[in-house]
Each structure stands twice: as structure tokens, then as C-alpha cells.
Amino acid sequence: MRRALAMAALIACTLGASPSPAASPASQAHEIIQKMLDRNPSLHSYRSRVHVSLRMLSFPYLAPKLDGTSYFKRPDNYVVEFDRVPGYAKGFSTLFDAVGDPAAWSKDQNVVLDGRSTLDGRPMLVLRLTKKIPSSILAYSLALVDAQTYDLKRMEWHYTSGGTIVMIQTYRSQGSYAVLDSQHATIDIPHIRAVADSTYGPYETNVALNDTVFASR
């Protein structure tokens, strides 16, 4: 009995705190999202400049630089406002809003735990997101969440056309907070192939933000 308990404790330490196994996939997903939101419990808002280098791998082979500001305010307000966005890149800019706020996922999507995986040797919890109102464009999304830190490490969008967009994220420490440091996106959809890299500047934390900042979301 003691050996079994010791083995269970070892597994728990290796995989991190897992969602309740008896719960439904939707309830398990809710637990995971809540732990993602609890990573920085005293972080109520922030503002940070973001810089994006986009490189088209298909015609017209452009390579624009995008500059903007990311804003966050609890409980579920997140937006990235770019200073200027070329017309052909406007759809790309919406990805930042989609990946940045797990609290908002369940507003218009069904989220369930879809299993476990590994990424760079680390255990991941895989969440599957599907639109509550079926979309003729987006089939589903997958979110890979670190089972130990509850960081969102990878986001995948799978389109009905067969195209995909994958975004990988890294984090850094600023003071007592774990904040987003960089992102790498690979875009492979019909007629468009591109890569994008973004970096985030210093964060202004717990600043006053007017709700009008998020009105365009």
C-alpha cells in the first residue's frame, strides 16, 4: 500500500496537479483554465508594447513589421491594438486576441480536455475548442497547456480548408509574475504561407485601464 501511494505521489510530482479524473471533459477543461488564470493571482491588469515581424513565404513575399500594445484587465479582457496593419495582415492580427485570454474561450466555444501529450519533453494537457455556433471556416482549435506550470505553450487552429496556424509561446519572469515573452507563428493555409515572430517589451503591471480600450474586441 505504501509503495502504491509513493508511486502515485511520484506521478503527481512529475505531471503536476491533474484535473479530477472523475469529472467530465468539459469540467476538467474548466479546472485547467482556472489554474491558468490563477498563475498570477495579484496581477489585475497590464500593458506592454509588442513588436511583430511577419514574413510571407508565398506571393507577394512581403515582410512587414507590426508594432502595437497588448492590454489585459481581469476578469476576461485582453486585446492587442496594432498601430497600423496592412490590409492583407488584418486577419492575422486577430490571432493575438484569440490566444491571449483563456478566460474568454468559453464565451463562444465549447472547451473540453482532449487528452495529454508532450512538447519538448514536458507533459502537456490538450484542450479542444469548437465554436458553439458551428463555423464554416474554423473546424477546431487545440491548446497545449503545460501540466506543471499551466502556461499556454502552443495553440493550433485547424480550418475546414485543411489549413493550419500554429503559435508557440515562451514566458519570462518580471518581478513576481510570469509574463509572455515571445511567440512564433507558422501560417499554412490555402494561398498563404507565412511565419511571424513577436516579442514583448517591459510590462506595466496593475495599471488603470479604461474599458473602452477593449471595445474593439
C-alpha positions as CSV (number, residue, x, y, z in Angstrom):
1,M,0.0,0.0,0.0
2,R,2.8,2.4,0.9
3,R,4.6,1.6,-2.3
4,A,1.4,2.4,-4.3
5,L,1.0,5.7,-2.5
6,A,4.6,6.6,-3.1
7,M,4.3,5.8,-6.8
8,A,1.1,7.9,-7.0
9,A,2.9,10.8,-5.3
10,L,5.8,10.5,-7.8
11,I,3.5,10.6,-10.8
12,A,1.7,13.6,-9.3
13,C,5.0,15.4,-8.9
14,T,6.1,14.5,-12.5
15,L,2.8,15.5,-14.2
16,G,1.8,18.3,-12.0
17,A,-1.7,18.6,-10.4
18,S,-4.1,16.9,-12.8
19,P,-7.8,17.7,-13.2
20,S,-10.2,15.5,-11.3
21,P,-10.3,12.2,-13.3
22,A,-14.0,11.5,-12.4
23,A,-15.1,14.9,-13.9
24,S,-16.5,15.3,-17.4
25,P,-14.0,16.5,-20.1
26,A,-15.7,19.9,-20.0
27,S,-15.4,20.2,-16.2
28,Q,-11.8,19.1,-16.4
29,A,-11.1,21.8,-19.0
30,H,-12.7,24.4,-16.7
31,E,-10.4,23.3,-13.9
32,I,-7.4,23.7,-16.2
33,I,-8.4,27.1,-17.4
34,Q,-9.0,28.2,-13.8
35,K,-5.4,27.1,-12.9
36,M,-4.1,29.0,-15.9
37,L,-5.8,32.2,-14.6
38,D,-4.6,31.6,-11.1
39,R,-0.9,31.7,-12.2
40,N,-0.6,35.4,-11.4
41,P,-3.4,36.0,-8.8
42,S,-2.3,39.5,-7.9
43,L,-1.9,40.7,-11.5
44,H,-5.1,42.6,-12.2
45,S,-4.0,44.5,-15.3
46,Y,-1.1,45.2,-17.6
47,R,0.1,47.0,-20.6
48,S,3.0,46.0,-22.8
49,R,4.4,47.0,-26.2
50,V,4.5,44.2,-28.8
51,H,6.7,44.0,-31.9
52,V,5.9,41.5,-34.7
53,S,8.0,40.6,-37.7
54,L,5.8,38.9,-40.4
55,R,7.4,37.2,-43.4
56,M,5.4,35.9,-46.3
57,L,6.7,32.6,-47.8
58,S,4.3,32.9,-50.7
59,F,3.5,35.7,-53.1
60,P,3.6,38.7,-52.6
61,Y,6.7,37.8,-50.4
62,L,6.3,40.8,-48.1
63,A,7.9,41.3,-44.7
64,P,6.0,43.9,-42.7
65,K,6.9,45.0,-39.2
66,L,3.9,45.5,-36.9
67,D,4.0,47.5,-33.6
68,G,1.2,47.6,-31.1
69,T,0.2,47.4,-27.4
70,S,-1.2,44.5,-25.5
71,Y,-3.7,45.2,-22.8
72,F,-5.1,42.9,-20.1
73,K,-7.7,43.5,-17.4
74,R,-9.3,40.9,-15.2
75,P,-11.5,39.1,-15.4
76,D,-11.5,38.4,-19.1
77,N,-10.4,41.5,-21.1
78,Y,-7.5,41.1,-23.4
79,V,-6.7,42.8,-26.7
80,V,-3.7,43.7,-28.9
81,E,-4.1,47.0,-30.7
82,F,-1.7,47.5,-33.5
83,D,-0.6,51.0,-34.6
84,R,-1.0,50.2,-38.3
85,V,-1.9,47.0,-40.0
86,P,-1.7,46.4,-43.8
87,G,-5.0,45.2,-45.3
88,Y,-3.6,41.8,-46.1
89,A,-2.5,41.3,-42.5
90,K,-5.7,42.2,-40.7
91,G,-6.9,38.6,-40.3
92,F,-3.5,37.7,-38.8
93,S,-3.7,40.4,-36.1
94,T,-6.9,38.7,-34.6
95,L,-4.8,35.7,-33.6
96,F,-3.3,37.6,-30.7
97,D,-6.7,38.2,-29.2
98,A,-7.7,34.6,-29.6
99,V,-4.6,33.2,-27.9
100,G,-4.2,35.8,-25.2
101,D,-7.3,35.3,-23.0
102,P,-8.2,31.7,-21.8
103,A,-10.9,33.3,-19.6
104,A,-12.8,34.3,-22.8
105,W,-12.6,31.0,-24.6
106,S,-15.8,29.5,-23.2
107,K,-17.9,32.6,-24.2
108,D,-18.3,31.4,-27.7
109,Q,-16.6,28.0,-27.7
110,N,-17.1,24.6,-26.1
111,V,-13.9,23.6,-24.4
112,V,-13.0,20.0,-23.3
113,L,-10.0,18.1,-22.2
114,D,-8.9,16.1,-25.2
115,G,-6.1,14.1,-23.7
116,R,-2.4,14.5,-22.9
117,S,0.7,15.0,-24.9
118,T,4.3,16.1,-24.6
119,L,6.1,19.2,-26.0
120,D,9.9,19.5,-25.8
121,G,9.9,16.6,-23.3
122,R,7.4,18.3,-21.0
123,P,3.9,16.9,-20.2
124,M,1.0,18.8,-21.8
125,L,-2.7,18.9,-21.2
126,V,-4.6,19.2,-24.5
127,L,-7.8,21.3,-24.7
128,R,-10.0,21.1,-27.7
129,L,-12.1,24.2,-28.6
130,T,-15.0,24.2,-31.0
131,K,-17.4,27.0,-31.8
132,K,-20.8,26.9,-30.1
133,I,-22.2,28.2,-33.4
134,P,-20.5,26.0,-36.0
135,S,-18.2,27.8,-38.3
136,S,-17.7,27.1,-42.0
137,I,-14.2,28.4,-41.7
138,L,-12.7,27.1,-38.4
139,A,-13.0,23.4,-37.7
140,Y,-11.5,23.4,-34.2
141,S,-8.6,24.6,-32.1
142,L,-6.2,22.9,-29.8
143,A,-4.5,24.4,-26.8
144,L,-1.5,22.7,-25.2
145,V,-1.1,23.7,-21.6
146,D,2.0,22.8,-19.5
147,A,0.8,20.3,-16.9
148,Q,3.2,21.7,-14.3
149,T,3.2,25.5,-14.8
150,Y,-0.2,25.9,-16.6
151,D,1.4,28.1,-19.2
152,L,-0.2,28.0,-22.6
153,K,2.7,26.7,-24.7
154,R,1.1,26.1,-28.1
155,M,-2.1,26.9,-29.9
156,E,-3.3,25.3,-33.1
157,W,-6.1,26.5,-35.4
158,H,-7.4,23.8,-37.8
159,Y,-9.5,25.1,-40.7
160,T,-12.1,23.4,-42.8
161,S,-10.0,24.2,-45.8
162,G,-7.3,21.9,-44.4
163,G,-5.1,24.9,-43.5
164,T,-3.4,25.3,-40.1
165,I,-1.9,28.1,-38.0
166,V,0.3,27.1,-35.1
167,M,1.6,29.5,-32.4
168,I,4.3,28.6,-29.9
169,Q,4.8,30.8,-26.8
170,T,7.6,31.4,-24.3
171,Y,7.5,33.2,-21.0
172,R,9.7,35.1,-18.7
173,S,9.6,36.4,-15.1
174,Q,9.0,40.1,-14.4
175,G,9.0,40.7,-10.7
176,S,6.8,38.1,-9.2
177,Y,4.8,37.5,-12.4
178,A,5.2,35.0,-15.2
179,V,4.5,37.0,-18.4
180,L,4.5,36.4,-22.1
181,D,7.9,36.9,-23.7
182,S,7.8,35.8,-27.3
183,Q,5.6,34.0,-29.9
184,H,6.4,32.2,-33.1
185,A,3.6,31.5,-35.6
186,T,3.5,29.3,-38.6
187,I,0.7,30.0,-41.1
188,D,-0.1,27.4,-43.7
189,I,-3.5,28.0,-45.3
190,P,-4.6,27.9,-48.9
191,H,-2.8,30.7,-50.9
192,I,-1.0,32.0,-47.8
193,R,2.2,30.7,-46.2
194,A,4.0,32.9,-43.7
195,V,5.9,32.9,-40.4
196,A,5.7,35.6,-37.7
197,D,7.7,36.3,-34.6
198,S,6.6,38.6,-31.8
199,T,8.4,40.0,-28.8
200,Y,7.0,41.8,-25.8
201,G,8.6,44.8,-24.1
202,P,8.6,45.6,-20.3
203,Y,5.2,45.2,-18.7
204,E,3.4,48.0,-16.8
205,T,1.5,46.0,-14.2
206,N,-1.6,46.8,-12.2
207,V,-2.2,50.0,-14.2
208,A,-5.6,51.7,-14.6
209,L,-7.2,50.8,-17.9
210,N,-10.4,52.2,-19.2
211,D,-12.9,49.6,-20.5
212,T,-13.1,51.5,-23.8
213,V,-9.6,50.0,-24.6
214,F,-11.4,46.7,-25.2
215,A,-14.4,48.0,-27.1
216,S,-12.9,46.9,-30.5
217,R,-12.6,43.3,-29.4
